[in-house]
């Protein structure tokens, strides 16, 4: 009975922490500062993967210009968002490799007759594990949506709230091609400083 009680207390602790983190994201005032994204991504991903109990390798593919380009972000909030996404990628069955890709791109938006263009950083996080089900993919960012027995369903909802608070976009793509090495990809657009 003691083991069951300890497991349930741990589960409740995770739930309470995730709820507090989710609620805190929407109420927290962002502390923006210029960040060199290349080193920030490498440090964040490497430290998270090293601290995780599952052994996984990381492959980086980062545009060299991101070593000189600064972006205004709240480092702690973006770190939380990236860690929530990576946590899901690492915990997917059969996942052994995490691919982190970042490049400078352009985002075009049409508002009425006006087309605007922004320079963005496109961050792609992909794993080589099991693919997300078609039925699940449309709801992955909804609060309390989870397929894990011990999950709270707030990690990806929290990640989306943080990215959108930075006026960015996040979405997930899946490849049905069984020959593709990385079949699930999370993509993030963050606006670059001009």
C-alpha positions, -999 to +999 in steps of 0.1 A: +000+000+000+029+024+007+042+020-028+008+028-042+005+059-020+039+071-030+031+067-067-002+085-063+015+114-044+041+117-071+014+117-098-005+144-079+027+164-075+034+163-112-002+174-120-001+203-095+032+215-108+020+213-144-012+232-136+008+259-118+033+262-147+004+264-172-014+290-152+018+310-145+025+311-183-006+330-191-002+355-162+035+360-163+050+392-177+077+383-202+112+395-196+125+399-232+163+400-238+185+395-269+197+359-271+221+342-296+199+313-306+226+289-317+242+286-283+209+288-265+194+259-284+225+237-280+227+244-242+190+239-236+187+207-255+219+191-243+212+198-206+176+185-208+186+153-227+215+146-203+192+151-173+165+127-187+165+091-175+162+077-211+194+077-232+189+096-265+213+112-290+209+147-304+217+158-340+220+195-345+216+213-378+217+250-371+222+278-396+256+294-389+240+328-392+222+321-359+256+323-342+256+360-350+219+368-350+201+378-318+164+373-311+144+389-283+128+362-261+121+354-225+148+327-221+131+309-192+098+307-209+112+295-243+133+270-224+102+257-207+084+254-241+113+236-257+117+212-228+080+204-229+082+195-266+115+176-262+101+157-232+073+143-254+098+135-282+121+116-258+094+096-242+079+083-274+084+046-277+114+035-298+128+071-299+166+071-299+175+103-317+163+139-314+170+161-344+172+199-337+172+220-368+171+259-369+173+282-399+164+317-409+133+319-431+105+342-442+069+341-432+043+357-454+009+367-442-020+381-461-044+405-443-070+417-467-051+430-498-019+436-478+008+410-478+034+413-450+067+395-447+087+388-415+121+373-410+117+343-387+137+316-371+122+282-381+130+256-353+122+220-361+123+193-334+119+157-347+123+123-333+127+088-349+102+071-326+066+061-330+045+084-351+016+104-336-018+089-345-039+108-370-068+110-345-045+125-318-025+150-338-053+176-342-056+178-304-020+176-292-019+212-281-053+211-262-050+213-224-054+179-206-050+159-238-026+131-232-020+095-243+003+088-214-009+069-184+010+093-160+007+125-182-012+156-173-017+169-209-004+203-201+031+203-215+023+209-252-006+233-243+019+253-222+045+252-250+019+267-274+009+294-250+045+304-246+053+305-283+021+325-290+029+349-262+061+356-283+039+362-314+052+330-328+035+299-343+038+262-334+024+232-352+031+195-356+036+175-389+036+138-395+049+117-424+030+086-432+060+073-453+074+044-432+108+048-449+112+084-434+136+085-405+119+114-387+081+109-390+069+134-364+081+170-364+072+200-342+078+233-360+082+267-344+083+302-360+098+330-339+101+365-353+136+378-356+147+413-346+151+436-376 
